């Protein structure tokens, strides 16, 4: 079966605060059916519903319902190939659920219609009360089989909402379920970020009338005050080994980039310049940090070696480039002004090729999926802020407007296993 290099992206349903709207689908989605093997159980049908929703909302799968089928086999031996070829179906996914000690083990096989044979068999070992998360792992496995890249249904998203001057820091599952309000405040919450192991987050809160950087353990809810200052503090960014936070502060009188050791709270200043240096982001190997600086007269992206403090300018095209992060060791994503619009752009550091990815006009705060193929960003329509996204491989685009209030500051979790 021919495979394409594209990616499963984040999806939300009507139970959560976000409702995903696909604005541009894939040119030729994979057409499948998902059936339970041998029996129809309550848990099996719920798993099929979750997986179907995960895949359908990518814009890259068309999942047929039982009502659309000419025949409904209960196993591979009952597949009537002619019926499925008439519907132009690519594959059937057979789900087999086993309930063991209050946990569900999910086995699934992918039956290729053209070859009339099973191409792949996999199993997800369940944990107690984890039907939804186990189902997302099934979705990710199916996606990787067809598209050759990790799916992200099992990841989480963090973002800030604002409604009637109430700010909330929220973490939810990839489909909008299990929403957790981590912080509710009358004051601003900015710069949420994930640790690389998904166990902790950091953010800046102004709840005590001053800028404060907190870290918070998601399992226990315990949070720790890392930095408290009357000066400006923003943009905490975890190092890949989770031992340090880079951040921006005006504590020495000018906006500079600093690094704090989380164990001993020792602070190291990285930049020294009369310009405004802000928005640090670590390289994948933890040896470099990119940041925004107006030292050339306009906001541009620079890179600094953490050990030697040697710097180089990365962006030369355009009068505004900001809020950058590494897509991989050779590419960065950033906000780029093209004419009068602020768009999300991709820059190859080797070839210097710049690619504008979005067509909206007021884009900011881009964040990258853990497999590096989907970008979510905050954008505006008038005074309303909402989230939008694009799949880099398939060019599927989508938007995630909130049911109420505004959405901003998205941050994508690493893989959760």
N, C-alpha and C positions, 0 to 999 in steps of 0.2 A: 504494500500500500504506500502511495506517495505521501511523504510527510513534509510539512512546511514549518519554517522557523518562526513561530509566533508565540504568543503568551496569554495565559489566563490572567485576567485582571480583576481588580476589586469589584464586588457587587453587593448591592444593598437591596433590601426589600421593604415593604410598606410597614413592617413592624418597628423598624428603627427610625432614627431621626432623619435618615437620608433615603432618598428614592433615586435609584440610578436611571438615567435616561440616555440611551445610546443615540448619539447624533450622527454617527457614520459607522455602518457595519462592514464586516469583511466582504470582499467581492464574491467569494465562494465558500460559505461556511460548510463545515463537516456535518453530514446528516446522519444522525444515529437514533436508535431507540434504546431505552433502558428498561429491562424487565427483571422481575424477581424469578429466581430459578426454583422450579418444582412447586412452590407454594406461594400464597399471597398472605403475608403476615402484616400486622400493623406496623411493626418496626421496619420491616422491609420496604413497605410503601412510603413511609416517612423518609427513609434514606434515599429512595428514588426521587422523591419530591425535592429534597435538598440538593442532591447532585444535579438533577435536571435544571433547577433554578440557577445553580452555580455556573453551569456550562452555557445555558441559554443566554444569560446576561452578559456573557463575554462579547456577544455579537459575532462569534466565530464558530458557533455550533448551532445547528437546528435540531432540536430534540422533539421527536414525534410523540404524541400521546397515543394511548391504546386505541382511541376512537378513530385515529387516522390509519391504523394498520389493517392489512388485508387478512392477516392471520397473527395469532398471538402464541408463539411457542413457549413452553415451560422449560426447555433445555435445548442444547445445541442439536440434538438428534431430531428435533421436531421442526427445525427451520426449513421452510419451503423456499428455496432460493428464488424461484420465479416471482413470488409475491413481493420480495424485497427489492429485486432488480426493477420491477415495474414502478416502485416508489423512489428509485434512485438513492436508496439508503446505502451508506458506506459500511456501517458496522452495527451490531447489536451488542450492548453491554449487559451481561447476565450477572445479577447480584444474588449472592447466597449469604444469609445471615444466620449466625449461630450464637445463641444466648448461653454464656458460660459465666457462672458465679457473678451475676449482676452486671456483666459487661458483654458487649456485643462485638464479636469478631466478624468482620466483613470480608468475604472472598468475592472477587469479581473476575470475570473473563471477558475478553474482547473478541467477538466473532466477526471475522471479515466476510462480507457478503460475496465479494468478487471471487475470493478463493474458496468460499464455502467451508471454512475451517477456522478453528480457534487460533488466534495469533499470539495472545498473551494472557497469562494468569497471574493475579496478584492477591495479596491478603493484607488487610489492615487489622492489627490487634487492638481491640478496644480497651478502654479504661472505664471504670464505673461511672455511670451518668455522663457519658461523653459521646452520645449518638451524633450530635451536631458536628463536633470537631472531627470525629472519625469519618463522617460523611464528607467533610471538606477534604480530608486526606485522600479519599477515593476520587473526588473531583480532580485533585491535583495530579494523581496518578494517571487518570484517563487523559488529562491534558498533556502530560509529559509524553505519553505514548504517541499521541498524534502529532505533537508539535515539537518534540525534542528539547523542551526547556521546562524548568520547574514551574509549576502552577503556584498561585498565591491565594487560593481560597481559604487556606488555613492560617493566613497571617492576620494581623490586627492593624487598625488605624487609630491614631490619636489626633485630635483636633480641638480647636477652641470654638465655642459658640457664644454669641452675644444676643441677648433678647431682653428688651426693656432694661438696658444697662446692667443686666446680670451676666457675668462671665462664667462659663463652665469649661473645665478641662475634662474631656471625655475620651475614653478608650472603648472601642467596640470590636466585636468579631467582624470578619470581612463581609458578612451579609447583613450587618446592622443589628444582630442579636447581641444579647449580653452586654448592653450598654452599661458602663460604669462611669459615674461622675466622680472624678478624683478630687476635684476642687471646685467650689462654688464661691464666687466673690463679687463684691460690688466694684472692685478694682480690676485693672487689666491683668491678663495672664498672657504671656508671650513666650515664644521660642521653645516649645516642647520638643524633646529629643529622646530617642531610645538608646539604651546601652546595647552593645553588640550581642549580648546574650539574652536580650528581651526580658531580663529580670527586673530592670530598673529604668526609670525615666528621670529626666531633669527638666526644669522649666524656670522661668522668671515670674515671680508674683509681686504685685505692688500692694498686697493686702494690709501691710502695716505702714503705708504711706512712704515707703522707700523701696528701692529695687533690691530684691532678694532672690538668690539662686538656691533652689531646693533640689535635692534628689529624693526619689520615693521608690520604695520597694513595692512592686505590684502584688506580691503574694501576701505580705503582712500589712500593707498600707502604711508602714512606718516611713516617715519622711525626715530628712536631715537638712538643716540649714547649712549651706556651704559658704555662701558669701552674702553679706548684708552691707549695703553702702548707701550713703546719701547721694553719691555720685551715680551716674548712669552705668548700669550693668545689663548686658543682653547677650543673646546668642550662645548659650552654653552648648558645647559639642563634645561628645564622648570620644576619647581615644579608642582605637580598635581593641586595646587590651583592657579597657574599662578602668584604668588606673588613674586617668587624668581627665580634666575638663579644660578645653580651650574656651575662652570667653572674651567679650569686649567690655572695656571699662574706661571711664574717664577719671579714675581715682588719682591719677598723677597729673590731672589737669587737661589732658587731651585724650581723644578716643584712640586707644591702642589695643593690641591683641596680647592676651596673657594666657598662661597655662597654670592650673592649680593641681597639685598632687593631692588626691583624695584621701590618702592615708595620713599624711602629716600636715596637710593644708598649706604647704609651701607654694608660694606664687612666684612664677618666673615671667618676666616681661619679654616678649618676643620682638615687638616693633618699637621704633623710636623715630617719630616723624611729626612734623607740624600738621600734616594732613589728617583726615579722618580715616582711621583703619577700623574695619568692623567685619562682622559676619564670617567668622572662621569655620573651616570644615577640614577634617583630617583626610589624608590620603589613605588608601586601603592598607598600606604597610605601616602606617603610623609615623613615617619619617618626615612628612611634609604637611603643611597646612596651607590651604588657599584662603584668601580673604579679599574683601572689597576695600579699595583705597582711592581717594581722589587726589593723590599726590601728583598726578600728571595734569590736573586741572579738571578732570571729570571722573566719575566713578568707573574704575576698571578692576580687573581681577589680577591679583598677584599671588605668587607662591613663595613660601619661605621654608627653608630647611630648619627643622626644630632644633637640631644639634648645633649646626654652624651659624644659623641665622642669616645665611645667604639668601637673597631674594631675587626673583625675576618676574617681569610682567608677562602675563599670559594672553591678554586680550588687546588687540590693536584695531579692530574693526568696530565702528560705532562709537557714539558719544556717551553711551551709558551701558555698562555691564555690571551686574551685581548678583548677590545671593547665590553664589556658585556652590556646587558640590561635585564630588568625583562620581562619574558614571562608572568608570573603571580606571585603571592606571593611565590610560591614554586619552580619556575623554572626560569633559566636564559638562554639566548642565547649569544654566544660569538664566537670569532675566536679562533680556537684551532689548534695547530700544531700536526699533526699525521705523525710520521716519518719525511719526508722532505716536506710534503704538508701542506698548511694552509687552513683549512676547517671551515665551520660553524658547531657548535656543540651545543647541548642542555644538560644542567645539572640540574638534580633534586636535590634540596638542602636538601631534607629529606632523600632520599635513597642514594645520591651521585652517582647515575647512570649517566654515560656520554654516550651520543648518538651522533655520527658523522652523520650529515645530508646531506652533499654534497660530490660530487666526483670530483669537479673541484680542481685546485691545488693552486691557489693564491687568496683566498677569503678574503674580508675585508668589513667593514662597514655594518654589517647586520642590517636591520630594520624590525620591526614586524607590521603586519596588525593590525588594531584596535580591531579585534576579536581574535587575538592571534593564528591564524592558518596558516598564510602564511608568509614566510620570503623572503624578497628581499635583495640582497647583491651585492656588486661590486666585479667583478673578472677580471682576465686578461687572454688574449690569446696572448702570446708574449708581445709586447708593447701596445697592444690595450686593453683598459678598457671597460667593458660593464656590464650591469645589468643582473642578473639571479635570479631565485626564485624557491621555493619548497613549496608545500602544505603539511603541517605536517600530516594531516589525510589521504588524498587520495594518497600521494606520487607523485602526478602530479608535474613534473618539467618543467621549461620554461626558456627562455632567452629573453632579451630585448636589442638586439644590436641597437646602434644608426645608423641612415642613414649616418651621418657625424660625425667625431670627436670621442671623448671619453666621457663616462658616468661614474660618480662616486658620492659618498656621497648621496645615496638615503635616503629619509625620508618620511614616510607614514603619512598622515593626520589622525586624529581621525575621528569618524563618523561625517558626516555633515547632519544635519536634518533641 
